[in-house]
Amino acid sequence: MISVVLIGVATALLIYAIRARVVADAPKKADKSQQKAEIIKQLLALSERESKIPGTAAPVRMRPLSSQGTRLVTALQGHRPGPPTRFGPNK
């Protein structure tokens, strides 16, 4: 009679241990939301730090948005010489 009870207790402990391991290994949804919140906090802090740095200027555009304006100015000015070269004046 005692052996049956001991076998039952051992089986219950084994099942409990298996369930505890499965639950511990399962990914948590709250963990992902915490990670997202942490990333957002880091990005916000970085953005605030960049906005506080003096001397940061807006990026300079390398070419104009529209070439129509430059074409019109060039046509009104006549021939626009290019940059000087080391081989002599432009012809």
C-alpha positions in Angstrom: 0.0 0.0 0.0 2.8 2.4 0.8 4.6 1.6 -2.4 1.5 2.6 -4.4 1.5 6.0 -2.7 5.2 6.5 -3.2 4.9 5.6 -6.9 2.0 8.2 -7.2 4.0 10.9 -5.4 7.1 10.2 -7.6 4.9 10.3 -10.7 3.3 13.6 -9.6 6.7 15.2 -8.9 8.0 14.0 -12.3 5.0 15.5 -14.1 5.4 18.8 -12.1 9.1 19.0 -13.0 8.4 18.4 -16.7 5.6 21.1 -16.8 7.9 23.6 -15.0 10.6 23.0 -17.5 8.2 23.5 -20.5 6.8 26.7 -19.0 10.2 28.1 -18.3 11.4 27.4 -21.9 8.4 29.0 -23.6 8.9 32.5 -25.0 7.0 35.2 -23.1 4.9 37.7 -24.8 5.5 40.3 -22.1 9.3 39.9 -22.7 8.9 40.9 -26.4 6.9 44.0 -25.4 9.5 44.9 -22.8 12.2 44.6 -25.4 10.3 46.9 -27.8 9.7 49.4 -25.0 13.4 49.4 -24.2 14.4 49.9 -27.8 12.0 52.8 -28.2 13.4 54.4 -25.0 16.9 54.1 -26.4 15.9 55.6 -29.7 14.1 58.5 -28.0 17.1 59.2 -25.8 19.4 59.1 -28.8 17.1 61.5 -30.7 17.0 63.9 -27.8 20.8 63.8 -27.4 21.2 64.6 -31.1 18.8 67.5 -31.0 20.7 69.0 -28.0 24.1 69.0 -29.8 24.8 72.5 -31.0 26.2 73.0 -34.5 24.3 70.3 -36.2 23.1 71.5 -39.5 20.6 70.1 -41.9 22.1 67.9 -44.6 23.2 69.8 -47.7 21.7 68.7 -51.0 24.3 67.8 -53.6 22.1 68.6 -56.6 19.0 70.8 -57.0 15.6 69.3 -56.9 14.7 70.5 -60.4 17.1 71.3 -63.2 14.6 73.6 -64.9 15.6 76.6 -62.8 19.3 76.2 -63.6 18.5 75.7 -67.3 16.6 79.0 -67.3 19.3 80.9 -65.6 22.0 79.4 -67.9 19.9 80.4 -70.9 19.5 83.9 -69.7 23.2 84.3 -68.9 24.4 82.9 -72.1 27.3 80.5 -72.2 28.4 79.5 -68.6 32.0 78.7 -68.4 33.0 75.5 -66.5 35.4 75.4 -63.6 39.0 76.4 -64.3 41.3 73.6 -65.2 45.0 73.3 -64.7 45.5 73.0 -68.5 44.4 76.5 -69.4 41.2 78.5 -69.9 38.0 76.9 -71.2 37.4 77.4 -74.9 
